[in-house]
Amino acid sequence: MRHGVALYLEKVNVDFDGFRALTDLSLYIDEGELRCIIGPNGAGKTTLMDVITGKTRPTSGTAFFGQHHDLSKMSTEEIAEAGIGRKFQKPTVFEAFSVLENLLLAAPKDKTVRKSLFGKLSGETQANIEASLEMTRLGEFRNKQAGLLSHGQKQWLEIGMLLMQKPHLILLDEPVAGMTDYETELTAELCLELKKNHTLIVVEHDMSFIDRISEKVTVLAAGQVLAEGTLASVQANSDVIEKYLGR
Ligand SMILES: Nc1ncnc2c1ncn2[C@@H]1O[C@H](COP(=O)(O)OP(=O)(O)OP(=O)(O)O)[C@@H](O)[C@H]1O
């Protein structure tokens, strides 16, 4: 398999009215990587995700998705269409609709799908729905109202909804917050499964979860990369201990 760079951020700065949330931040994510981002509150993790998804524009610096997509010049919609999908911390599933309907509502909005809401699904959409259900282990709950799912299942449904867009790069913001240990373990398995066909960036505070899924970890603090490497190596880094773990 050929490895290229999926995401290339170089010397990105973000200023909010004089407050610098990201400072000369460089981050390179390879195709097929599962990168974990950790760091104290206010480190800039959300701002980084916002830059990648176009919600926040870098004040300066370079941000590329693959070789050709200059994220600093694209709208949030264009970035999503180019293949970056983001799951926010709080699930935003449509509670009154079934699991199946939620997946259908998340499908790319072409004429076929709109028509299919009232008629027969295209073979591709159907296959996509089945793949999402299998990946998120929600197959047996397909007709259940989303509002009645457990917290963990809602999070997985939202990941399933993301998958309907067939994203290349998936950003997960604190995917196991509020989950039971069992749900956390299933989410770890889901992430490792997703990694087979996607590039992933996971922001999390739960170290045992990170330990379960991570290869390379990036530690942010005060808007800068403090350390990068295996979880064991960053945990042993004196800067990381002082500015994050030792707090
Ligand atoms: N729109 C904004 N205007 C001004 N300051 C902001 C804005 N958004 C974020 N900040 C500041 O930028 C810094 C980085 O915030 P950010 O939310 O990216 O951190 P974080 O690492 O995601 O924190 P947490 O773990 O608490 O979610 C914080 O000091 C925050 O107060």
The ligand as an SDF file (V2000), in Angstrom:
LIG
                    3D

 31 33  0  0  0  0  0  0  0  0999 V2000
  -14.0180   32.1040   19.1640 N   0  0  0  0  0  0  0  0  0  0  0  0
  -13.0970   32.2970   20.1000 C   0  0  0  0  0  0  0  0  0  0  0  0
  -12.7770   33.5450   20.5170 N   0  0  0  0  0  0  0  0  0  0  0  0
  -11.8310   33.7440   21.4480 C   0  0  0  0  0  0  0  0  0  0  0  0
  -11.1090   32.7780   22.0350 N   0  0  0  0  0  0  0  0  0  0  0  0
  -11.3820   31.5070   21.6720 C   0  0  0  0  0  0  0  0  0  0  0  0
  -12.3870   31.2020   20.6950 C   0  0  0  0  0  0  0  0  0  0  0  0
  -12.4110   29.8360   20.5390 N   0  0  0  0  0  0  0  0  0  0  0  0
  -11.4850   29.3480   21.3800 C   0  0  0  0  0  0  0  0  0  0  0  0
  -10.8710   30.3320   22.0570 N   0  0  0  0  0  0  0  0  0  0  0  0
   -9.7890   30.1810   23.0440 C   0  0  0  0  0  0  0  0  0  0  0  0
   -8.7640   29.4500   22.3980 O   0  0  0  0  0  0  0  0  0  0  0  0
   -8.1390   28.5470   23.3160 C   0  0  0  0  0  0  0  0  0  0  0  0
   -8.1830   27.1600   22.7350 C   0  0  0  0  0  0  0  0  0  0  0  0
   -9.5140   26.6790   22.8200 O   0  0  0  0  0  0  0  0  0  0  0  0
   -9.9630   25.2510   22.3080 P   0  0  0  0  0  0  0  0  0  0  0  0
  -11.4510   25.1710   22.5110 O   0  0  0  0  0  0  0  0  0  0  0  0
   -9.4590   25.0310   20.9390 O   0  0  0  0  0  0  0  0  0  0  0  0
   -9.2220   24.2840   23.3330 O   0  0  0  0  0  0  0  0  0  0  0  0
   -9.4310   22.7200   23.5880 P   0  0  0  0  0  0  0  0  0  0  0  0
   -8.0850   22.1170   23.6140 O   0  0  0  0  0  0  0  0  0  0  0  0
  -10.3950   22.1890   22.5920 O   0  0  0  0  0  0  0  0  0  0  0  0
  -10.0630   22.6810   25.0310 O   0  0  0  0  0  0  0  0  0  0  0  0
  -11.0910   21.6070   25.6770 P   0  0  0  0  0  0  0  0  0  0  0  0
  -10.3120   20.3670   25.9710 O   0  0  0  0  0  0  0  0  0  0  0  0
  -11.5440   22.3100   26.9110 O   0  0  0  0  0  0  0  0  0  0  0  0
  -12.2110   21.3930   24.6830 O   0  0  0  0  0  0  0  0  0  0  0  0
   -8.8820   28.6890   24.6380 C   0  0  0  0  0  0  0  0  0  0  0  0
   -8.1260   29.5370   25.4750 O   0  0  0  0  0  0  0  0  0  0  0  0
  -10.1920   29.3170   24.2450 C   0  0  0  0  0  0  0  0  0  0  0  0
  -10.7140   30.1060   25.2920 O   0  0  0  0  0  0  0  0  0  0  0  0
  1  2  1  0
  2  3  1  0
  2  7  2  0
  3  4  2  0
  4  5  1  0
  5  6  2  0
  6  7  1  0
  6 10  1  0
  7  8  1  0
  8  9  2  0
  9 10  1  0
 10 11  1  0
 11 12  1  0
 11 30  1  0
 12 13  1  0
 13 14  1  0
 13 28  1  0
 14 15  1  0
 15 16  1  0
 16 17  2  0
 16 18  1  0
 16 19  1  0
 19 20  1  0
 20 21  2  0
 20 22  1  0
 20 23  1  0
 23 24  1  0
 24 25  2  0
 24 26  1  0
 24 27  1  0
 28 29  1  0
 28 30  1  0
 30 31  1  0
M  END
$$$$
